[in-house]
Amino acid sequence: METNKEISDAVQQENMAKNDSRNILKVIGWLNAILALGFIPILLGIVAICMGVVLKNDYDEKKHGLYLIIGGIVGGLAGLIIGIVINLYI
């Protein structure tokens, strides 16, 4: 039979693991949104949007997930426009 301390430690470790995975999703999502401005904008924008959706639905990060979805859309579209302009004028 587990003691209260063991149960508390197990719950604390589970919460730490969830926070770690949440932070990893945030970092990967924002890196993709930023990199979409210069490299493969459609693909990286979609990845950022997906990370935002996962954060919003699975991790109860409603605000941050929405910001990441918007960042992915803006980054993907801006990267696409920058690529078109560069190809037209260079």
C-alpha positions in Angstrom: 0.0 0.0 0.0 1.4 3.4 -1.0 1.7 6.1 1.6 0.5 9.7 1.1 4.0 10.8 0.4 4.5 8.3 -2.4 1.2 9.3 -4.0 2.1 12.9 -3.7 5.5 12.3 -5.3 4.0 10.4 -8.1 1.4 13.2 -8.8 4.2 15.8 -8.7 6.3 13.8 -11.2 3.4 13.5 -13.5 2.7 17.2 -13.4 6.4 18.0 -14.0 6.4 15.7 -17.1 3.2 17.4 -18.4 4.8 20.8 -18.0 7.9 19.7 -19.7 6.0 18.4 -22.7 3.9 21.6 -22.8 7.1 23.7 -22.9 8.6 21.5 -25.7 5.4 22.0 -27.8 5.5 25.8 -27.2 9.2 26.0 -28.2 8.8 23.8 -31.3 5.6 25.6 -32.3 7.1 29.1 -32.1 10.3 28.1 -33.8 8.3 26.7 -36.7 6.2 29.9 -36.9 9.3 32.1 -37.0 11.2 29.8 -39.5 8.1 29.8 -41.7 9.1 33.4 -42.6 12.1 32.2 -44.6 12.0 28.4 -45.1 9.2 26.2 -46.4 6.5 28.5 -45.2 3.5 26.4 -45.9 4.8 23.3 -44.1 6.3 25.1 -41.1 3.2 27.2 -40.8 1.0 24.1 -40.7 3.2 22.5 -38.1 3.0 25.6 -35.9 -0.8 25.6 -36.3 -1.0 21.9 -35.3 1.1 22.6 -32.2 -1.2 25.4 -31.2 -4.2 23.1 -31.7 -2.6 20.4 -29.5 -1.8 23.0 -26.8 -5.3 24.4 -26.9 -7.2 21.1 -26.8 -5.0 18.6 -24.9 -3.1 20.8 -22.5 -5.7 23.5 -21.6 -3.5 26.3 -22.9 -6.4 28.1 -24.5 -4.7 31.5 -24.9 -1.2 30.4 -25.8 -2.6 27.8 -28.2 -4.7 30.4 -30.0 -1.7 32.8 -30.2 0.4 30.0 -31.7 -2.3 29.2 -34.2 -2.5 32.8 -35.3 1.4 33.0 -35.3 1.5 29.9 -37.6 -1.1 31.4 -40.0 0.7 34.8 -40.1 4.2 33.3 -40.4 3.1 30.9 -43.2 1.4 33.6 -45.2 4.1 36.2 -44.7 6.8 33.7 -45.6 4.8 32.8 -48.8 4.4 36.4 -49.7 8.1 37.1 -49.0 9.1 34.2 -51.2 6.9 35.3 -54.1 8.2 38.9 -53.9 11.8 37.7 -53.8 11.2 35.4 -56.8 9.5 38.2 -58.8 12.2 40.8 -58.3 15.4 38.9 -58.1 
